[in-house]
Amino acid sequence: MQTGKTYHEQTDIDNIQRMRQVQKELPSFCKQFFRGIEHTTAPRTRLAYALDLRIFFEYLQKNNPSLCRTPIPEFPISILNQITKEDIEEYMEYLDLYEKEHDAPSEHVAAAREYTNGERGKSRKLSTLRSFYQYFYTSELIEKNVASLVPMPKLHEKEIIRLDPNEVAELLDLVENGWELTENEKRYHKVTKGRDLALLTLLLGTGIRVSECVGLDLNDVDFDNYGIHIIRKGGAEAVIYFGDEVYDALMPYYEQRKGMIPAEGHENALFLSLQNKRISVRSVEKLVKKYASRVTSLKKITPHKLRSTYGTSLYRETGDIYLVADVLGHKSVNTTRKHYAAMEDDNRRKAARAVKLREP
């Protein structure tokens, strides 16, 4: 990370650079598509599109006899007119399970790795194709939008996994005291306890996303007003407020952090790794998994599940779905309602019991 850039600015730069590398592996006409959507999409979104399109064109090269000898960057735009609805349906079936070669550094040879896609992965990749085709169709560069003829996969609702109140207490007790950790883990815990407790309490006490958490800088914390300034997904800014429990966990770490010497380029980061660099999303995922696995073996807890735990608690306390949507940063209250529909049903049942027509 370069000095002077925020975490989110550097993340955008990294995504743009990676997208440009992937773009070199795509047909040259794809450049026009990415230029066309540049001002309406985030770099992370464009990178995801590029990765999805790479899989699609690799599939075409592998399975279309007329393209197998043509390098993918040399594919002409006319191939989009030649692809049929059946071709895309076969591609969707291919996504269930496919192999792709990747470099294995230890042996310096190409090795095949299996990939699978569930209904959500397939839905995203078809959505990418639809946007891709729609762009060239409305630009009058292709004659038909065959991707729009393929129905989107039916998405089944996933069970919302969250920690129960007693599990939240057990988790924070574990982070604070180090019980249940191995001897090796306890050695690291002596160094990271303050950070880990502050980080997990913040996630559980505000519901912010892990990317919003790792992106926090020292000057984003306002202890006078019990607030943090975050950059939402998509770039919007917001101030989220926290309670006394978060304050009590965050303040000691904040004081500890000011005495640490960060690595160059990471001077402003709030949460630091053992290498004194800004902690990564992956590192937070690993530490959440480490602690949560000691509390519950039946639930796969991730940082996002801590977000769901907060949303559940907030909705139970307030019954205000619009407040939950606002605090969690959902663009649509329908997204929130989908996640907390079961609790809405509980509230409706309470309403049925609340009104008495006759005194007993």
C-alpha positions in Angstrom: 0.0 0.0 0.0 1.4 3.4 -0.9 1.6 6.2 1.6 -1.1 8.9 1.2 -3.8 6.6 -0.1 -6.7 5.3 1.9 -7.5 1.6 2.1 -10.4 1.9 -0.2 -8.5 4.0 -2.7 -5.7 1.4 -2.8 -8.2 -1.4 -3.1 -9.8 0.3 -6.1 -6.3 0.7 -7.7 -5.4 -3.0 -7.0 -8.7 -4.1 -8.6 -8.2 -1.9 -11.6 -4.7 -3.2 -12.1 -5.9 -6.8 -11.8 -8.8 -6.2 -14.1 -6.4 -4.9 -16.8 -4.3 -8.0 -16.5 -7.4 -10.3 -16.9 -8.6 -8.1 -19.8 -5.5 -9.0 -21.8 -6.8 -12.6 -21.8 -10.2 -11.6 -23.2 -11.3 -10.8 -26.7 -10.1 -7.3 -27.7 -13.7 -6.1 -28.2 -14.3 -6.5 -24.5 -12.4 -3.3 -23.9 -15.3 -1.3 -25.3 -17.7 -3.0 -22.8 -15.5 -2.1 -19.8 -15.1 1.5 -21.0 -18.8 1.7 -21.4 -19.6 0.7 -17.9 -16.7 2.4 -16.2 -18.7 5.3 -14.8 -21.6 3.2 -13.6 -19.8 0.4 -11.8 -17.1 0.0 -9.1 -13.7 -1.4 -10.0 -14.5 -4.5 -7.9 -17.6 -5.1 -10.0 -15.7 -4.7 -13.3 -13.1 -7.2 -12.0 -15.8 -9.7 -11.2 -17.2 -9.2 -14.7 -13.8 -9.8 -16.2 -13.2 -13.0 -14.3 -16.7 -14.3 -15.2 -16.1 -13.5 -18.9 -12.8 -15.2 -18.9 -14.4 -18.4 -17.8 -17.0 -18.0 -20.6 -14.5 -17.5 -23.3 -12.3 -20.3 -22.1 -15.3 -22.6 -22.3 -16.0 -21.5 -25.9 -12.4 -22.1 -26.9 -12.4 -25.5 -25.3 -15.8 -26.7 -26.6 -16.2 -25.0 -29.9 -14.3 -26.7 -32.8 -14.2 -23.5 -34.9 -12.5 -21.6 -32.0 -10.2 -24.1 -30.5 -7.2 -22.9 -32.5 -7.9 -19.2 -32.2 -6.3 -17.3 -29.3 -9.0 -15.8 -27.1 -7.8 -12.2 -27.6 -8.3 -12.7 -31.3 -12.0 -13.8 -31.1 -14.1 -11.5 -33.3 -17.2 -9.8 -32.0 -19.2 -11.7 -34.6 -19.0 -14.9 -32.5 -21.6 -13.3 -30.2 -24.1 -13.5 -33.0 -23.2 -17.2 -33.6 -23.8 -18.3 -30.1 -27.3 -19.8 -29.5 -29.5 -20.1 -26.5 -28.6 -23.7 -26.3 -24.9 -22.9 -26.2 -25.4 -20.7 -23.2 -27.6 -23.4 -21.5 -24.8 -25.9 -22.1 -22.3 -23.4 -20.6 -24.5 -23.1 -17.5 -24.5 -26.9 -17.2 -20.7 -26.9 -17.6 -20.4 -24.5 -14.6 -21.7 -27.2 -12.3 -18.3 -28.8 -12.4 -15.3 -28.0 -14.5 -11.5 -28.3 -14.4 -9.0 -25.5 -15.1 -5.3 -25.7 -15.3 -3.3 -23.5 -13.0 0.4 -23.2 -12.2 1.7 -25.3 -9.4 4.9 -23.4 -8.2 6.4 -26.3 -6.3 6.5 -28.6 -9.3 6.6 -25.9 -12.0 4.0 -27.7 -14.0 0.4 -27.1 -14.9 -2.1 -28.8 -12.6 -5.8 -29.2 -13.0 -8.1 -27.9 -10.3 -11.8 -28.6 -10.0 -14.3 -25.8 -9.7 -18.0 -25.9 -8.9 -20.8 -23.4 -8.9 -24.0 -23.4 -7.0 -27.2 -21.6 -8.0 -25.9 -18.3 -6.8 -22.6 -18.6 -8.7 -24.4 -19.6 -11.9 -26.8 -16.8 -11.4 -24.1 -14.2 -11.1 -22.3 -15.5 -14.2 -25.4 -15.5 -16.3 -26.1 -12.0 -15.1 -22.7 -11.0 -16.3 -23.4 -12.4 -19.7 -26.7 -10.6 -19.9 -25.1 -7.3 -19.1 -22.4 -8.0 -21.6 -24.8 -8.9 -24.4 -27.1 -6.1 -23.5 -24.3 -3.6 -23.9 -23.3 -4.7 -27.4 -27.0 -5.2 -28.5 -28.1 -1.7 -27.5 -24.9 -0.3 -29.1 -26.1 -2.0 -32.3 -22.9 -4.0 -32.6 -24.6 -7.4 -32.5 -27.9 -8.5 -34.0 -29.5 -10.3 -31.1 -29.3 -10.6 -27.3 -29.4 -14.4 -26.9 -28.3 -14.2 -23.3 -31.7 -12.6 -22.4 -33.5 -15.7 -23.6 -31.9 -18.0 -20.9 -33.9 -17.9 -17.7 -32.1 -17.0 -14.5 -31.5 -20.0 -12.1 -34.1 -20.2 -9.3 -32.5 -19.1 -6.0 -33.5 -20.9 -2.9 -33.5 -19.0 0.4 -30.5 -19.8 2.6 -30.8 -20.3 6.3 -29.6 -17.2 8.1 -26.9 -18.4 10.5 -26.2 -16.2 13.5 -24.9 -16.5 17.1 -27.4 -16.8 19.9 -27.0 -14.2 22.8 -25.3 -16.8 25.0 -22.9 -17.7 22.2 -22.0 -14.0 21.7 -21.1 -13.7 25.4 -19.1 -16.9 25.3 -17.2 -15.7 22.2 -16.2 -12.4 23.8 -15.2 -14.1 27.0 -13.0 -16.5 25.1 -11.3 -13.6 23.2 -10.8 -11.8 26.5 -9.5 -14.7 28.5 -8.0 -17.1 25.9 -9.7 -20.1 27.3 -9.9 -23.2 25.0 -7.0 -22.0 22.9 -4.0 -24.2 22.3 -0.6 -23.4 23.9 0.7 -22.1 20.6 -2.4 -19.9 20.1 -2.1 -18.5 23.6 1.4 -17.2 22.8 0.0 -15.2 19.9 -3.1 -14.3 22.0 -1.0 -12.4 24.5 0.0 -10.1 21.7 -3.3 -9.8 19.8 -5.9 -10.0 22.6 -6.6 -6.2 22.7 -6.9 -6.0 19.0 -9.0 -9.1 18.6 -11.4 -8.1 21.4 -11.8 -4.6 19.9 -12.3 -5.9 16.4 -14.8 -8.6 17.2 -16.7 -6.3 19.7 -16.9 -3.7 16.9 -18.2 -6.2 14.4 -20.8 -7.5 16.8 -21.7 -4.1 18.2 -22.2 -2.2 14.9 -22.9 -4.8 12.1 -20.4 -3.2 9.8 -18.9 -5.3 6.9 -15.5 -6.8 7.3 -14.2 -4.7 4.4 -15.5 -1.6 6.2 -13.8 -2.7 9.4 -10.4 -3.4 7.9 -10.6 -0.1 6.0 -10.9 2.0 9.2 -8.2 4.6 9.9 -7.3 6.0 13.3 -9.0 9.3 12.5 -12.2 7.5 11.6 -13.0 6.9 15.3 -14.8 9.6 17.2 -14.8 8.6 20.9 -16.5 11.9 21.9 -19.6 11.0 19.9 -19.3 7.2 20.0 -19.1 7.0 16.2 -17.0 5.6 13.4 -16.8 7.0 9.8 -16.9 4.2 7.2 -16.9 3.8 3.5 -19.8 1.6 2.4 -19.8 -0.9 -0.4 -20.1 1.2 -3.5 -18.2 4.1 -2.1 -20.9 5.9 0.0 -19.8 7.4 3.3 -21.6 6.9 6.6 -21.2 7.4 10.3 -22.2 4.5 12.5 -22.6 4.8 16.2 -21.6 2.4 18.9 -22.5 1.7 22.5 -20.6 1.5 25.8 -19.4 -2.1 25.3 -17.8 -1.2 22.0 -16.2 1.9 23.6 -14.8 -0.1 26.5 -13.2 -2.6 24.1 -12.1 -0.2 21.5 -10.5 2.6 23.6 -7.8 0.4 25.3 -6.8 -0.9 21.9 -6.8 2.6 20.4 -4.4 3.7 23.0 -2.2 0.6 22.5 -2.3 1.2 18.7 -1.0 4.8 19.0 2.1 3.4 20.7 2.8 0.9 17.8 5.2 1.6 15.0 3.3 0.6 11.7 5.0 -0.5 8.5 5.5 2.1 5.9 2.3 2.9 4.0 0.2 1.6 6.9 0.6 4.6 9.3 -3.1 5.4 9.4 -4.6 1.9 9.7 -6.6 1.3 12.9 -6.2 -2.5 13.0 -2.7 -3.9 12.4 -1.5 -7.4 11.7 1.5 -9.0 13.6 3.6 -7.5 10.8 2.3 -4.1 11.7 0.5 -3.8 8.4 -3.2 -3.1 7.9 -5.0 -6.3 8.8 -6.5 -8.0 5.7 -10.1 -9.3 5.2 -8.7 -12.8 5.0 -6.9 -12.5 8.4 -10.1 -11.3 10.0 -12.0 -14.3 8.5 -9.4 -16.6 10.0 -9.4 -15.1 13.5 -13.3 -15.2 13.6 -13.2 -18.8 12.5 -10.5 -19.6 15.2 -12.5 -18.1 18.1 -16.0 -19.1 16.9 -15.0 -22.7 16.4 -14.4 -23.0 20.1 -17.8 -21.7 20.9 -20.0 -23.6 18.4 -19.1 -26.5 16.3 -22.5 -26.7 14.6 -22.4 -23.2 13.0 -20.0 -22.0 10.4 -19.4 -18.5 11.7 -17.8 -15.9 9.4 -17.6 -12.1 9.8 -20.8 -11.8 7.8 -22.5 -14.0 10.3 -21.5 -11.6 13.0 -23.2 -8.9 10.9 -26.3 -11.1 10.8 -26.1 -11.5 14.6 -26.1 -7.8 15.1 -29.0 -7.2 12.6 -31.0 -9.9 14.4 -30.4 -8.4 17.8 -31.2 -4.8 16.6 -34.5 -6.0 15.0 -35.5 -7.9 18.1 -34.9 -4.9 20.3 -36.5 -2.3 18.0 -38.9 -4.1 15.6 -37.9 -1.4 13.1 -37.0 -3.0 9.8 -36.2 0.4 8.3 -33.7 1.2 11.1 -32.0 -2.2 10.6 -31.8 -1.5 6.8 -30.3 1.9 7.3 -27.7 0.8 9.9 -26.6 -2.2 7.9 -26.4 -0.1 4.7 -28.9 -2.1 2.7 -29.9 -0.2 -0.4 -33.4 -1.7 -0.3 -35.4 -2.5 2.8 -36.6 -5.6 0.8 -33.1 -7.0 1.3 -33.4 -6.6 5.0 -36.9 -8.0 5.1 -35.8 -11.1 3.3 -33.2 -11.8 5.9 -35.4 -11.1 8.9 -38.8 -12.4 7.6 -39.0 -15.1 10.3 -38.8 -12.5 13.0 -41.5 -10.4 11.3 -43.7 -13.4 11.5 -43.0 -13.7 15.2 -44.1 -10.0 15.6 -47.3 -10.7 13.7 -48.0 -13.6 16.0 -47.5 -11.3 19.0 -49.9 -8.8 17.4 -52.5 -11.5 17.2 -52.2 -12.2 20.9 -52.0 -8.6 22.0 -55.6 -7.6 21.2 -58.3 -8.9 23.4 -61.9 -8.7 22.2 -63.5 -9.7 25.6 -62.1 -9.5 29.1 -61.5 -13.0 30.5 
